[in-house]
Amino acid sequence: MRRTCLGLTMLLAAVLTTVGTAQVSLVSPRDGETVRSRRLVIKVEKPSQEGYVAIWLDGKFVAAVSAPFELTLDLVEKGIVSGSHTLRVIGRDKVGKLEGEAQIQFMADLIGEGIAQDRVRLVFKGKQYDRALYTVRARSQGKADVPRKAIRRDIPSLDTELVMPWLQTVLGETNEKELIVMRQLQEGAVRFGQMRFRVRPGNEQQQARVIQAPSGEQRTEIPLPDALQFLTGGVDIVFPREVLKIGDTWEGALFLPPALESLRFVPEPLTITMTAPTITPMQMPEPTVRLVGAPLVRVTAIHRLDGFELWNDRLCARIISTFSSKVELDLQPILTAGPTVQPSLAGMGAPMMPGGTMMPGGAMPPGGIGRGFL
């Protein structure tokens, strides 16, 4: 009889423990779910809208988020590969008291297993009024050789970073089933060392119409403005006519500026509106420059079909572009007068998909080895 009572007590304790820690739950992804996109959307529910939720992926702390307790992770940037992974969340209230925790296992399929395993022929597709917002994130860093000490040092004034979104809209099709698209640069930001500016595209660089064939080949009624060509070139990969399987490669070309420092910017006049004295301090307007040009060089790239992903419920190919190039430049500090320097420049690219980010074509400014995703 004692054994029976003991068993019942242990069972009740287990039930109470489970209920007590189940107040925090993972809405997305679900336990056992297969994620076929590099973008992992994490959604958590907990009793209160105050406090925060801490998130761990495969035992590594990722972030702490407040309401609405959602976070989107790029699995590729986090170094996550296809296979089983563990996601753990802990919720706490506004004073740090534990509200509960949850843990699930999910499968990541980042090479398209079960989606497109056979050989495929890549083509561009779209329908009228389709819109996609891209964001280019690019960085160019300068380093100086110090022969006597046999070291290389960063040059803070030649650490440049550019963030520039652009919008593509499908206007229709030609009789040959080519897409007619409009590309429009949006307002972005640029950093030169410690100086930060808002960036607006120059009038001649703002937009252009492009005719794009299913193979990726394109033509325009007039030449593309160079800055727009550079910033939107990440989607201009010409596909081979042969069928491909995951891992196959082909050669292509990218058009890039030698470095971000070689982009041409024109400062806009700084306008300050004077008002009656108030008790609040006057805020200076953010300095703004216009992007008016981008001298381009042609770089040979090797494209590789890395796998497949679902984006907005559409099957898309993920392509990695790799290239190398080195450029020595004589540069004047941007927007200011000063001495000439001779840096060796390198850059880095980040991923880009509609609604995501990337240096065009997986590209980076020549000066190092570029690697990115499409």
C-alpha positions as CSV (number, residue, x, y, z in Angstrom):
1,M,0.0,0.0,0.0
2,R,2.9,2.3,0.8
3,R,4.4,1.6,-2.6
4,T,1.1,2.6,-4.3
5,C,1.0,5.9,-2.4
6,L,4.6,6.6,-3.2
7,G,4.0,6.0,-6.8
8,L,1.0,8.3,-6.8
9,T,3.0,11.0,-5.0
10,M,5.8,10.9,-7.6
11,L,3.3,11.0,-10.5
12,L,1.6,14.0,-9.1
13,A,4.9,15.8,-8.5
14,A,5.9,15.1,-12.1
15,V,2.6,16.4,-13.4
16,L,2.9,19.6,-11.3
17,T,6.4,20.1,-12.5
18,T,5.4,19.8,-16.1
19,V,2.6,22.3,-15.8
20,G,4.8,24.7,-13.9
21,T,7.4,24.9,-16.7
22,A,5.0,24.8,-19.6
23,Q,3.9,28.4,-19.3
24,V,6.6,29.4,-21.8
25,S,6.1,27.7,-25.2
26,L,7.7,27.7,-28.6
27,V,5.2,28.6,-31.3
28,S,7.7,28.4,-34.1
29,P,9.5,26.2,-35.0
30,R,7.6,23.2,-33.7
31,D,9.2,20.2,-32.2
32,G,10.3,17.8,-34.9
33,E,9.7,20.4,-37.7
34,T,11.9,20.5,-40.8
35,V,13.1,24.0,-41.7
36,R,13.9,24.4,-45.4
37,S,15.0,28.1,-45.3
38,R,18.1,29.7,-44.0
39,R,15.8,32.1,-42.1
40,L,14.6,30.6,-38.9
41,V,11.7,32.4,-37.4
42,I,11.5,32.0,-33.6
43,K,8.2,32.8,-31.9
44,V,7.7,32.4,-28.2
45,E,4.6,32.7,-25.9
46,K,4.8,33.4,-22.2
47,P,2.3,34.5,-19.5
48,S,3.2,38.2,-19.4
49,Q,4.2,40.7,-22.1
50,E,6.9,42.2,-19.7
51,G,10.3,40.9,-19.1
52,Y,12.3,39.0,-21.8
53,V,12.9,35.6,-23.4
54,A,16.5,34.3,-23.6
55,I,17.3,32.0,-26.6
56,W,19.9,29.3,-27.0
57,L,20.7,27.4,-30.2
58,D,22.7,24.2,-29.8
59,G,23.7,25.2,-26.3
60,K,25.0,28.6,-27.4
61,F,23.4,31.8,-26.3
62,V,21.9,33.8,-29.2
63,A,19.9,36.7,-27.9
64,A,17.4,38.0,-25.3
65,V,14.3,39.5,-26.8
66,S,11.4,41.5,-25.4
67,A,7.7,41.5,-26.5
68,P,6.5,40.3,-28.9
69,F,9.2,37.7,-28.2
70,E,10.1,37.0,-31.9
71,L,13.5,36.7,-33.6
72,T,14.6,35.8,-37.1
73,L,18.0,34.1,-37.4
74,D,20.1,33.5,-40.5
75,L,21.2,29.9,-40.0
76,V,24.0,30.2,-42.6
77,E,25.5,33.2,-40.8
78,K,25.4,31.3,-37.6
79,G,27.3,28.4,-39.1
80,I,24.4,26.0,-38.9
81,V,24.5,23.0,-41.2
82,S,21.8,20.6,-42.3
83,G,20.8,18.1,-39.6
84,S,19.2,18.0,-36.1
85,H,19.4,21.1,-33.8
86,T,18.2,22.0,-30.4
87,L,16.4,25.3,-29.6
88,R,15.9,26.3,-25.9
89,V,14.1,29.4,-24.5
90,I,13.7,30.7,-21.0
91,G,11.2,33.4,-20.1
92,R,11.5,35.8,-17.2
93,D,9.2,38.6,-15.9
94,K,10.1,42.3,-15.4
95,V,12.0,41.6,-12.2
96,G,13.9,38.6,-13.5
97,K,11.7,35.9,-12.0
98,L,11.6,32.6,-14.0
99,E,8.3,32.1,-15.7
100,G,9.2,28.9,-17.5
101,E,11.3,27.4,-20.2
102,A,10.8,25.2,-23.3
103,Q,13.1,23.1,-25.6
104,I,12.5,21.5,-28.9
105,Q,14.4,19.7,-31.7
106,F,14.2,20.7,-35.3
107,M,15.7,19.6,-38.5
108,A,17.5,22.1,-40.8
109,D,17.5,21.2,-44.6
110,L,19.8,23.8,-46.1
111,I,20.7,21.9,-49.3
112,G,17.2,21.2,-50.5
113,E,17.0,17.5,-49.6
114,G,13.5,16.3,-50.5
115,I,12.8,19.4,-52.5
116,A,14.9,19.2,-55.6
117,Q,17.3,16.2,-55.6
118,D,17.5,15.6,-59.3
119,R,19.2,17.7,-62.0
120,V,17.6,21.0,-62.7
121,R,17.8,23.9,-65.2
122,L,17.9,27.3,-63.5
123,V,15.6,30.0,-64.9
124,F,14.4,33.4,-63.7
125,K,10.7,33.6,-63.1
126,G,8.2,36.2,-62.0
127,K,4.8,37.6,-62.6
128,Q,3.4,41.1,-63.1
129,Y,3.5,43.3,-59.9
130,D,5.8,40.9,-58.0
131,R,8.0,43.1,-55.7
132,A,11.2,42.2,-53.9
133,L,13.1,44.4,-51.5
134,Y,16.9,43.7,-51.3
135,T,19.5,45.2,-49.0
136,V,23.1,45.5,-49.9
137,R,25.6,45.5,-47.0
138,A,29.2,46.0,-48.0
139,R,32.3,46.9,-46.1
140,S,35.8,47.9,-47.3
141,Q,38.7,47.9,-44.9
142,G,42.2,49.4,-45.5
143,K,45.4,48.0,-44.1
144,A,48.9,49.5,-44.2
145,D,52.2,47.5,-44.4
146,V,54.9,48.6,-41.9
147,P,58.0,47.0,-43.4
148,R,60.4,47.7,-40.5
149,K,58.1,45.9,-38.0
150,A,56.8,43.4,-40.4
151,I,53.2,44.0,-39.4
152,R,50.0,45.2,-40.9
153,R,47.9,47.8,-39.2
154,D,44.3,48.8,-39.8
155,I,43.6,52.3,-41.1
156,P,40.5,53.5,-39.2
157,S,39.9,56.4,-41.7
158,L,39.7,53.7,-44.5
159,D,37.1,51.6,-42.8
160,T,34.0,52.2,-44.9
161,E,30.6,50.5,-44.6
162,L,27.6,50.9,-46.9
163,V,24.0,49.8,-46.4
164,M,21.7,50.4,-49.4
165,P,18.3,48.9,-50.0
166,W,16.7,48.6,-53.4
167,L,13.4,47.6,-54.8
168,Q,12.6,45.5,-57.8
169,T,9.2,45.4,-59.4
170,V,8.1,43.2,-62.3
171,L,6.2,45.4,-64.7
172,G,5.3,42.6,-67.2
173,E,6.6,40.4,-70.0
174,T,7.8,40.8,-73.5
175,N,6.5,38.6,-76.4
176,E,9.7,36.5,-75.9
177,K,8.7,35.8,-72.2
178,E,11.4,38.1,-70.9
179,L,10.7,39.9,-67.7
180,I,10.4,43.7,-67.7
181,V,11.6,44.9,-64.3
182,M,12.0,48.3,-62.7
183,R,14.9,48.7,-60.2
184,Q,14.9,51.6,-57.7
185,L,17.5,52.5,-55.2
186,Q,16.2,53.5,-51.8
187,E,17.7,55.7,-49.1
188,G,20.5,54.1,-47.2
189,A,23.5,54.9,-44.9
190,V,27.3,55.1,-45.2
191,R,30.1,55.2,-42.7
192,F,33.6,56.6,-43.4
193,G,35.7,55.8,-40.3
194,Q,33.8,57.5,-37.5
195,M,31.7,59.7,-39.8
196,R,28.2,58.6,-40.6
197,F,25.9,59.9,-43.3
198,R,22.5,59.3,-44.8
199,V,22.8,58.3,-48.4
200,R,20.4,59.2,-51.2
201,P,20.8,58.1,-54.8
202,G,21.6,60.8,-57.3
203,N,18.9,61.6,-59.8
204,E,20.7,59.7,-62.6
205,Q,21.4,56.7,-60.4
206,Q,17.9,56.3,-58.8
207,Q,16.1,53.9,-61.2
208,A,16.3,52.0,-64.5
209,R,14.3,49.5,-66.5
210,V,15.8,46.1,-67.3
211,I,14.8,43.4,-69.7
212,Q,15.8,40.0,-68.1
213,A,15.7,36.7,-70.0
214,P,14.9,33.4,-68.2
215,S,18.7,32.6,-68.5
216,G,19.6,35.7,-66.5
217,E,20.9,37.6,-69.6
218,Q,19.7,41.1,-69.6
219,R,19.5,44.2,-71.8
220,T,18.5,47.8,-71.3
221,E,17.2,50.6,-73.5
222,I,20.1,52.8,-72.2
223,P,23.2,51.8,-70.3
224,L,22.6,51.1,-66.6
225,P,23.9,53.9,-64.3
226,D,27.2,52.5,-62.7
227,A,26.1,52.8,-59.0
228,L,22.8,51.1,-59.7
229,Q,24.6,48.4,-61.7
230,F,26.9,47.7,-58.8
231,L,24.3,47.7,-56.1
232,T,21.7,45.5,-58.0
233,G,24.3,43.2,-59.7
234,G,23.8,40.5,-57.1
235,V,20.8,39.1,-59.0
236,D,22.4,39.4,-62.4
237,I,23.9,35.9,-62.7
238,V,23.8,34.3,-66.1
239,F,22.8,30.6,-65.8
240,P,24.4,27.9,-67.9
241,R,22.3,26.1,-70.5
242,E,23.1,22.7,-69.1
243,V,21.1,21.1,-66.4
244,L,22.8,21.3,-62.9
245,K,23.0,19.3,-59.7
246,I,23.9,20.5,-56.3
247,G,27.6,21.3,-56.2
248,D,28.0,22.1,-59.9
249,T,29.9,25.3,-60.8
250,W,30.2,27.7,-63.8
251,E,32.1,30.8,-64.6
252,G,30.6,34.3,-64.7
253,A,31.5,37.9,-64.2
254,L,30.7,40.6,-61.6
255,F,31.1,44.4,-62.0
256,L,32.3,46.1,-58.8
257,P,34.1,49.3,-57.7
258,P,37.7,48.8,-56.7
259,A,36.8,49.7,-53.2
260,L,33.9,51.5,-51.4
261,E,36.2,54.5,-51.0
262,S,36.1,54.9,-54.8
263,L,32.4,55.5,-54.8
264,R,31.5,59.1,-55.7
265,F,29.4,61.0,-53.1
266,V,28.3,64.7,-53.2
267,P,27.4,66.3,-49.9
268,E,24.0,67.9,-49.7
269,P,23.7,71.4,-48.1
270,L,23.0,71.3,-44.4
271,T,19.8,73.2,-43.7
272,I,19.0,74.3,-40.1
273,T,15.6,75.8,-39.4
274,M,15.7,78.4,-36.5
275,T,12.7,78.5,-34.2
276,A,11.8,80.3,-31.0
277,P,13.9,79.4,-28.0
278,T,12.6,76.4,-26.1
279,I,13.7,74.4,-23.1
280,T,14.5,71.4,-25.3
281,P,18.0,71.3,-27.0
282,M,18.1,71.9,-30.7
283,Q,18.8,68.7,-32.7
284,M,21.1,69.0,-35.7
285,P,19.9,67.3,-38.9
286,E,21.6,64.2,-40.0
287,P,24.3,65.0,-42.6
288,T,23.3,63.6,-46.1
289,V,25.3,62.7,-49.2
290,R,24.2,61.7,-52.6
291,L,25.6,58.7,-54.4
292,V,26.4,60.0,-57.9
293,G,28.8,57.4,-59.4
294,A,30.7,54.1,-59.0
295,P,33.7,53.4,-61.2
296,L,33.5,49.6,-61.9
297,V,36.0,46.9,-62.7
298,R,35.1,43.4,-64.2
299,V,35.9,40.5,-61.9
300,T,35.7,36.9,-62.9
301,A,33.7,34.8,-60.4
302,I,33.0,31.1,-60.0
303,H,29.3,30.4,-59.2
304,R,28.2,27.2,-57.4
305,L,24.7,25.7,-57.0
306,D,24.8,25.3,-53.2
307,G,21.2,24.1,-52.7
308,F,17.6,25.1,-52.6
309,E,15.4,27.2,-50.2
310,L,11.8,28.1,-49.9
311,W,11.2,31.9,-49.9
312,N,7.6,33.1,-49.5
313,D,6.5,29.5,-50.4
314,R,8.6,29.6,-53.7
315,L,11.4,27.2,-54.4
316,C,14.6,29.2,-55.0
317,A,18.2,28.2,-55.8
318,R,21.0,29.3,-53.4
319,I,24.1,30.2,-55.3
320,I,27.5,31.0,-53.9
321,S,29.9,33.2,-55.9
322,T,33.6,33.2,-55.2
323,F,36.3,35.4,-56.6
324,S,39.6,36.9,-55.7
325,S,41.3,40.1,-56.7
326,K,43.8,42.6,-55.3
327,V,44.0,46.3,-56.0
328,E,46.4,49.0,-54.9
329,L,44.9,52.4,-54.9
330,D,45.9,56.0,-54.3
331,L,43.0,57.5,-52.3
332,Q,42.1,60.9,-51.0
333,P,40.0,60.9,-47.8
334,I,36.4,61.1,-48.9
335,L,34.6,64.5,-48.6
336,T,37.7,66.1,-47.1
337,A,41.1,67.3,-48.2
338,G,44.2,65.5,-46.9
339,P,47.3,63.5,-47.8
340,T,47.4,60.6,-50.2
341,V,47.6,57.0,-48.8
342,Q,48.3,53.7,-50.4
343,P,46.3,51.0,-48.7
344,S,45.7,47.4,-49.6
345,L,42.0,47.1,-49.5
346,A,39.8,44.1,-48.6
347,G,36.0,43.8,-48.3
348,M,33.4,41.4,-47.0
349,G,30.0,40.3,-48.4
350,A,26.9,39.2,-46.6
351,P,23.9,37.1,-47.8
352,M,21.2,38.6,-49.9
353,M,17.7,37.3,-50.7
354,P,14.4,39.2,-51.1
355,G,13.9,40.8,-47.7
356,G,17.4,39.7,-46.7
357,T,20.9,41.1,-47.3
358,M,23.9,40.5,-49.5
359,M,26.8,42.0,-51.3
360,P,25.9,41.7,-55.0
361,G,26.5,38.2,-56.3
362,G,28.1,37.3,-53.1
363,A,30.6,39.9,-54.0
364,M,33.0,42.1,-52.1
365,P,35.2,44.9,-53.2
366,P,38.3,43.5,-54.8
367,G,41.2,43.2,-52.3
368,G,40.3,39.8,-50.9
369,I,38.3,36.7,-51.4
370,G,34.6,37.2,-51.8
371,R,31.9,34.8,-50.7
372,G,28.2,35.3,-50.5
373,F,24.8,33.7,-51.3
374,L,22.0,34.3,-53.7
